[in-house]
Amino acid sequence: MTPELQKKCIDTIRFLAVDAVEKANSGHPGMPMGAAPMAFALWSRHLRFNPNEPRWANRDRFVLSAGHGSMLLYAMLHLAGFDVTMDDLKSFRQYGSKTPGHPEFHDTPGVEATTGPLGQGISNAVGMALSQRMLAARMNAGGRFPIDNFVYGICSDGDLMEGVASEACSVAGHLKLGNLIFLYDDNDISLAGPTSVTFTEDRGKRFEAYGWHVQHVPDGNDVEAIDRAIRAAKDDPRPSLIDVKTVIGYGSPHKANTHEVHGSPLGKDEAKAAKQNLGWPLEPLFLVPDEVRQFWAGRIEEKKKGYEDWQRRFTEWQRANPQNAKLWSALAAQQLPEDLPEQLAAAVATATAPESTRKHGQAVIQKAAKLVPGLVGGSADLDPSTFTYVKDGGDVQAGSYGGRNIHFGVREHGMGAIVNGFAYDGFFVPYSATFLLFSDYMRPPIRLAAISKLHSVFVFTHDSIFLGEDGPTHQPIEQLAALRAIPNLEVWRPADGVETAASWTAALERKDGPTVLAFTRQKLPVLQRNPPADVRLALRGAYAVVDAQDPDLVIIATGSEVSAAQQALPLLDKSLKVRLVSMPCVERFLKWSGDEQRKLIPHGRAKLVAVEAAGGLDWYRIIGDGLMVGIDRFGASAPEKALADAYGMTPQKVAGRISKWLAEGARTNAN
């Protein structure tokens, strides 16, 4: 390749970004203009891809953690032959286009992760890299498994400022994920000004302390130096950070190296000046010179030949390793037994004494691990409390990736993002575990999992003030409502072993979005049911535990409050016909038809009450002007029984609050 053609290829990337941002009158041109050379070096010389099979197993993954520079990625996908057309580029940031303002998984072929919230992409990439290491560890026995890909990415100053990146990159260094390589767009500028006002630490030494291999490229336009650094990174057993010194908005005469070029269009005059400065034609807009097209056409053919060679080797491996090939198919398809609900329910069928749902969860997850080979995960240093450790599953550690239990350490935010990385990669069903209160630390990855329709499972124990003496700093109040407010997230709060089995079944079967499982610390009485418990009925999300024809009163409860409400029933007015509904998953109930919903919860004919040891603002969408028996103030440090009495959640006080409301119409949570 001549220097002239190389420059033309790089400037094509720059000005596709500039023109798209100008046309949209919205976007971030500076990052693509500065980072174009490193993207070109990576995509043209190293990245393994097939635009016709964007999800093939041995592709290299590329994650643009600096998602605000999305036009860099869209330009690369277009040039590399993915289904991102010139019309798509011209529709940048428009409703329904394949080129949204920040990359979105599922929307655009070749986009590996939804990025934009800074720090998430590089943290997802840690999960992808670990997923591939764990996959290879399971497949290599008995024959050389032909998976040898890398997870590449580009991150920004803002990514490395975010705490989630520190958490995840610390894990990557500890686990020695040598298949993870990130280029750091070190341009000294953030949205509001120079990074010198806030970000002056030595990032290279910081990453060396994490256990990363760190290199420095002093000139972001030096393609050969970037290429050498990537080659060295591929040969190093540690994860790699390549610090590339760039100029944001490179080529712009008046805005380069300023924050003005970070998040706003150059403007017509400055875009023209930048093109003149770099010797780029002013017309036509969205220019891709013929010789650039020819160059990429040649690269695409080379990549396709590599893909075809891999397919041949993979077929040979499958023939030589039939057992591992069978496991591969099970992992790739995330196969589940048809009778999964019944098998999981059988794990808790003998429970006849009071028990916590976290303990039921422990029994269920052991059974699930035997049935679902791709179930992997861990906790934020809380295995003895969350009971989510897979017995005999082995631990994942540096150089030993065949286990199922991942030790995330006290890194909840990073844990959530790494779990999402596994889900993006698609071979494992990943779960995380911590206390429900600390879902606040994990809200960004949970929300992104919902946006991206990821098969992520987030387990939370200690789900109410009844965790007891640890007090209000650890006692959730508003967390259930906050989680239920996230679209496309299912929140399950089971009341006993059968509902726990149903909740894990739902989490394992659901492939179009994430699931939250909220379990108790305290033991719960065994529910009295007639007819007996039915796990598939519980899977619908709501059902009558105690029924009555044409009820006067319907009490809806979840989790620990189902048994409390059941014990409250004999204390109510005996003339009332009362139906008790357990609703372990509000989201599933709300997907029922209107007629089905009204049959179980007859609005207008019956008085409606919701009982849950939480803030409860979300319940009014179901009970309307009914009564919410909940907790609308912070908890306290005390044993659980004292708390139940103080906060009006004993069966006697629940019955009293309902009776008072029926008599007086008062809706307050005051005792």
Summary of the structure (lengths in Angstrom):
residues: 671
radius of gyration: 27.7
end to end distance: 79.3
largest distance: 91.2
contacts: 2451
relative contact order: 0.09
helix: 46%
strand: 12%
